[in-house]
Amino acid sequence: MLWQEIDDHISQVTGKEFQSSQHSSVGGGCINQGYRISDGKITYFVKLNKVNQGEMFAAEMLGLQQMYQTKTIRIPKPLCWGTTDNSSYIVLEWLEMNGGNNKSWQQMGRNLAAMHKTISNQGFGWDLNNTIGSTPQINTWKSDWIEFYTEHRLGYQFQLARRKGGRFPLEDKLIDSIPKLLANHQVEPALVHGDLWGGNAGFTVDGEPVIFDPATYYGDREVDIAMTELFGGFPATFYQGYVEIFPLEQGYENRKTLYNLYHILNHFNLFGGGYASQANVMIEQILRNL
């Protein structure tokens, strides 16, 4: 019944009859189940979750659509999302993926820089709240980046972390220091991926760069660059390609730790463990650099 409802939805949005005959499990991350479905001619990627997670897929679809519409970097084209009696789902274009080389990583940097030139005239935020992993991500519009980042990013994650027993002795000092940390940094509200680590980037078999699984909003473009450095880093050619198109501003090296603190706090909220200690080390490092 699940696959029939999804097939019917695909048929409706594409205007072409689709009846899947092949359903194979593929990597969908630690949050969703991923499937490759095909009728023998056309193939799609489907992510499934519990029925109450439909809003998460609605936000993902909008984020993918907005990035896709910039025509700057390859995005798996989103087709539809919906719910059945027992599941929620999103259907995307299927892309055959392969490893990238230095040239393709450089092109990814260039293409991301081009996407970051998409600016909002509404300020910092987004049309919907979405998720970072499975954690709610608050995107209420703000005209001021410092206020947005303090309240909706670090402040919200600290609030969740305290509920989980995290202890951050220098939290208040850090929050009070954010205006100084971001002083003289001119920020335009750029369309960002929001969760850009190595697991959410790849290449087609032709070497074309692709990004996916976004936590989209309009914010400081440096949040994306910072996160690419968090879990092992992207190859040097990626950064070379990026700065060819959109050079980074002075002071980025200090700001990137502040921006990556958001993701480490989120990892504590998702997984616990040693991430609280890592967050405290980062807070101390940020304050030393004041």
Secondary structure per residue as TSV (DSSP state, phi and psi in degrees):
chain	resnum	aa	ss	phi	psi
A	1	M	-	360.0	-40.5
A	2	L	H	-57.6	-52.8
A	3	W	H	-67.3	-33.2
A	4	Q	H	-65.0	-40.9
A	5	E	H	-65.0	-40.2
A	6	I	H	-67.1	-42.5
A	7	D	H	-58.5	-43.7
A	8	D	H	-63.4	-38.5
A	9	H	H	-67.4	-43.2
A	10	I	H	-60.4	-45.0
A	11	S	H	-59.3	-40.4
A	12	Q	H	-65.4	-45.7
A	13	V	H	-79.3	-26.2
A	14	T	H	-92.3	-19.5
A	15	G	S	75.4	12.0
A	16	K	S	-128.7	135.6
A	17	E	-	-61.4	127.2
A	18	F	-	-129.4	125.5
A	19	Q	-	-132.8	100.2
A	20	S	-	-70.1	140.5
A	21	S	-	-121.6	-9.5
A	22	Q	E	-128.6	130.3
A	23	H	E	-136.9	108.0
A	24	S	E	-124.7	136.4
A	25	S	E	-71.4	135.1
A	26	V	E	-134.0	173.3
A	27	G	-	-61.5	126.7
A	28	G	-	-123.9	14.8
A	29	G	T	84.4	-173.3
A	30	C	T	-90.9	-1.7
A	31	I	T	-106.8	-42.6
A	32	N	S	-114.1	163.2
A	33	Q	E	-95.3	133.4
A	34	G	E	-110.0	141.1
A	35	Y	E	-137.5	144.1
A	36	R	E	-100.0	120.9
A	37	I	E	-120.9	146.4
A	38	S	E	-153.2	151.6
A	39	D	S	-102.6	11.3
A	40	G	S	97.1	-16.0
A	41	K	S	-120.7	-47.8
A	42	I	-	-113.9	139.6
A	43	T	E	-122.1	142.3
A	44	Y	E	-131.5	159.8
A	45	F	E	-107.1	128.8
A	46	V	E	-122.4	132.3
A	47	K	E	-110.1	136.7
A	48	L	E	-119.8	148.5
A	49	N	E	-151.1	-174.6
A	50	K	E	-64.1	157.3
A	51	V	G	-61.3	-27.9
A	52	N	G	-82.3	5.5
A	53	Q	G	-101.3	17.2
A	54	G	H	-59.2	-37.6
A	55	E	H	-64.0	-32.5
A	56	M	H	-62.1	-43.6
A	57	F	H	-71.2	-32.8
A	58	A	H	-61.2	-42.8
A	59	A	H	-69.2	-40.1
A	60	E	H	-61.7	-41.5
A	61	M	H	-62.5	-44.0
A	62	L	H	-64.0	-41.5
A	63	G	H	-62.5	-45.2
A	64	L	H	-62.0	-42.1
A	65	Q	H	-60.9	-44.4
A	66	Q	H	-66.5	-40.6
A	67	M	H	-68.3	-41.5
A	68	Y	H	-59.0	-41.3
A	69	Q	H	-70.0	-15.8
A	70	T	T	-71.5	-20.2
A	71	K	T	55.1	37.4
A	72	T	S	-111.0	-34.5
A	73	I	S	-144.0	147.0
A	74	R	B	-67.9	129.5
A	75	I	-	-126.5	138.3
A	76	P	-	-60.6	119.5
A	77	K	-	-63.3	124.0
A	78	P	E	-80.7	136.7
A	79	L	E	-100.1	-51.0
A	80	C	E	-167.7	164.2
A	81	W	E	-139.7	161.3
A	82	G	E	-177.5	-173.0
A	83	T	E	-133.5	150.0
A	84	T	-	-114.1	-168.8
A	85	D	S	-61.7	-32.9
A	86	N	S	-121.9	-8.7
A	87	S	E	-141.8	158.4
A	88	S	E	-114.1	156.4
A	89	Y	E	-151.7	158.5
A	90	I	E	-136.0	140.3
A	91	V	E	-115.8	128.3
A	92	L	E	-126.4	160.4
A	93	E	E	-54.4	138.7
A	94	W	-	-87.5	127.9
A	95	L	-	-119.0	129.0
A	96	E	-	-76.3	122.7
A	97	M	E	-108.4	155.7
A	98	N	E	-150.9	175.6
A	99	G	-	-77.3	153.3
A	100	G	-	-100.0	162.0
A	101	N	-	-112.4	-176.9
A	102	N	H	-58.6	-38.3
A	103	K	H	-65.2	-43.0
A	104	S	H	-71.8	-32.8
A	105	W	H	-66.3	-38.8
A	106	Q	H	-62.4	-40.6
A	107	Q	H	-67.0	-34.8
A	108	M	H	-60.5	-42.8
A	109	G	H	-59.9	-44.2
A	110	R	H	-63.0	-44.5
A	111	N	H	-67.5	-39.3
A	112	L	H	-63.8	-41.8
A	113	A	H	-58.6	-40.0
A	114	A	H	-64.3	-41.2
A	115	M	H	-63.1	-37.9
A	116	H	T	-66.4	-10.7
A	117	K	T	-84.7	0.7
A	118	T	-	-81.2	113.0
A	119	I	B	-112.9	142.4
A	120	S	-	-92.9	140.7
A	121	N	S	-95.0	5.4
A	122	Q	S	-95.4	-10.5
A	123	G	-	108.1	-150.4
A	124	F	B	-102.5	128.4
A	125	G	B	143.0	-151.8
A	126	W	-	-165.1	173.0
A	127	D	S	-72.5	-24.9
A	128	L	S	-136.7	155.4
A	129	N	-	-74.2	144.8
A	130	N	E	-131.9	-150.7
A	131	T	E	-133.9	150.5
A	132	I	E	-117.2	105.1
A	133	G	T	68.5	-125.8
A	134	S	T	-107.5	6.5
A	135	T	E	-83.2	134.4
A	136	P	E	-57.0	140.3
A	137	Q	E	-120.4	117.9
A	138	I	-	-86.2	127.5
A	139	N	-	-125.2	24.1
A	140	T	-	-56.0	131.5
A	141	W	-	-61.0	138.3
A	142	K	B	-135.1	147.2
A	143	S	S	-83.6	-16.6
A	144	D	-	-116.4	125.6
A	145	W	H	-65.1	-41.5
A	146	I	H	-61.2	-43.2
A	147	E	H	-64.6	-43.5
A	148	F	H	-61.1	-49.4
A	149	Y	I	-68.3	-38.9
A	150	T	I	-65.3	-46.4
A	151	E	I	-82.2	-52.1
A	152	H	I	-89.6	-13.4
A	153	R	I	-111.1	-79.7
A	154	L	I	-66.4	-45.4
A	155	G	I	-58.7	-43.0
A	156	Y	H	-67.5	-41.9
A	157	Q	H	-66.7	-39.8
A	158	F	H	-61.2	-40.8
A	159	Q	H	-59.6	-46.7
A	160	L	H	-63.8	-40.7
A	161	A	H	-66.4	-37.9
A	162	R	H	-63.1	-37.2
A	163	R	H	-63.7	-27.8
A	164	K	T	-91.3	6.7
A	165	G	T	92.8	8.8
A	166	G	-	-71.1	141.0
A	167	R	-	-119.4	124.9
A	168	F	-	-133.3	85.6
A	169	P	T	-57.8	-29.1
A	170	L	T	-102.8	16.0
A	171	E	H	-57.0	-51.2
A	172	D	H	-62.2	-41.0
A	173	K	H	-62.8	-40.6
A	174	L	H	-63.3	-49.2
A	175	I	H	-58.8	-42.1
A	176	D	H	-66.4	-22.6
A	177	S	H	-90.6	-9.9
A	178	I	H	-58.1	-43.9
A	179	P	H	-56.7	-37.5
A	180	K	H	-71.8	-39.4
A	181	L	H	-62.8	-33.5
A	182	L	T	-104.8	8.6
A	183	A	T	-63.6	145.2
A	184	N	T	65.1	14.0
A	185	H	-	-104.8	108.3
A	186	Q	-	-80.6	118.6
A	187	V	-	-118.4	126.2
A	188	E	-	-101.0	144.5
A	189	P	-	-74.3	93.6
A	190	A	E	-92.1	149.3
A	191	L	E	-70.2	117.0
A	192	V	E	-116.5	153.1
A	193	H	-	-67.3	-46.7
A	194	G	S	94.2	-18.1
A	195	D	-	-147.0	50.7
A	196	L	-	-92.8	83.0
A	197	W	S	-113.9	177.3
A	198	G	G	-59.6	-29.6
A	199	G	G	-71.6	-13.3
A	200	N	G	-112.4	21.1
A	201	A	E	-141.0	147.6
A	202	G	E	-170.6	-163.6
A	203	F	E	-141.7	144.2
A	204	T	E	-71.0	172.3
A	205	V	T	-63.6	-19.3
A	206	D	T	-89.0	1.4
A	207	G	-	86.9	9.8
A	208	E	-	-78.6	130.4
A	209	P	E	-66.5	141.3
A	210	V	E	-135.7	138.7
A	211	I	E	-124.8	150.5
A	212	F	-	-156.4	-179.2
A	213	D	S	49.8	58.5
A	214	P	-	-83.0	163.4
A	215	A	-	-125.6	62.0
A	216	T	-	-62.3	145.3
A	217	Y	E	-168.1	178.2
A	218	Y	E	-102.0	117.6
A	219	G	E	-154.8	-165.3
A	220	D	-	-68.4	124.1
A	221	R	T	-57.0	-24.5
A	222	E	H	-64.7	-18.9
A	223	V	H	-63.6	-35.6
A	224	D	H	-69.5	-45.5
A	225	I	H	-63.1	-42.6
A	226	A	H	-58.7	-45.4
A	227	M	H	-67.4	-29.6
A	228	T	H	-62.1	-20.2
A	229	E	T	-93.4	-5.0
A	230	L	T	-77.3	-45.3
A	231	F	S	-113.9	67.7
A	232	G	S	98.7	-25.2
A	233	G	-	83.4	154.1
A	234	F	-	-88.2	162.4
A	235	P	-	-60.6	155.3
A	236	A	H	-57.9	-31.4
A	237	T	H	-66.0	-27.6
A	238	F	H	-60.0	-47.7
A	239	Y	H	-70.1	-34.4
A	240	Q	H	-61.4	-44.1
A	241	G	H	-64.0	-40.1
A	242	Y	H	-62.8	-50.8
A	243	V	H	-72.3	-18.0
A	244	E	H	-58.5	-38.9
A	245	I	H	-94.8	-36.2
A	246	F	S	-148.7	82.6
A	247	P	-	-57.2	145.6
A	248	L	-	-79.2	151.2
A	249	E	-	-81.6	157.0
A	250	Q	T	-58.5	139.3
A	251	G	T	96.8	-2.3
A	252	Y	H	-56.6	-40.5
A	253	E	H	-58.1	-33.2
A	254	N	H	-79.0	-38.0
A	255	R	H	-71.4	-28.9
A	256	K	H	-63.3	-33.1
A	257	T	H	-67.4	-39.4
A	258	L	H	-60.9	-43.1
A	259	Y	H	-70.9	-36.5
A	260	N	H	-75.5	-18.4
A	261	L	H	-58.3	-35.4
A	262	Y	H	-55.3	-44.7
A	263	H	H	-74.7	-33.3
A	264	I	H	-69.9	-40.9
A	265	L	H	-61.1	-40.2
A	266	N	H	-64.8	-37.9
A	267	H	H	-65.0	-35.5
A	268	F	H	-63.1	-43.2
A	269	N	H	-66.8	-28.8
A	270	L	H	-86.2	-41.6
A	271	F	H	-122.5	-14.0
A	272	G	-	69.6	-138.5
A	273	G	T	66.2	-143.3
A	274	G	T	-83.1	5.4
A	275	Y	H	-67.3	-27.5
A	276	A	H	-64.9	-42.5
A	277	S	H	-62.8	-42.1
A	278	Q	H	-62.9	-40.4
A	279	A	H	-61.5	-42.6
A	280	N	H	-64.6	-38.2
A	281	V	H	-62.9	-41.7
A	282	M	H	-65.6	-40.3
A	283	I	H	-61.0	-44.4
A	284	E	H	-61.6	-42.1
A	285	Q	H	-62.7	-44.2
A	286	I	H	-60.6	-44.8
A	287	L	H	-69.5	-31.5
A	288	R	H	-65.2	-30.5
A	289	N	T	-84.9	2.0
A	290	L	-	-63.1	360.0
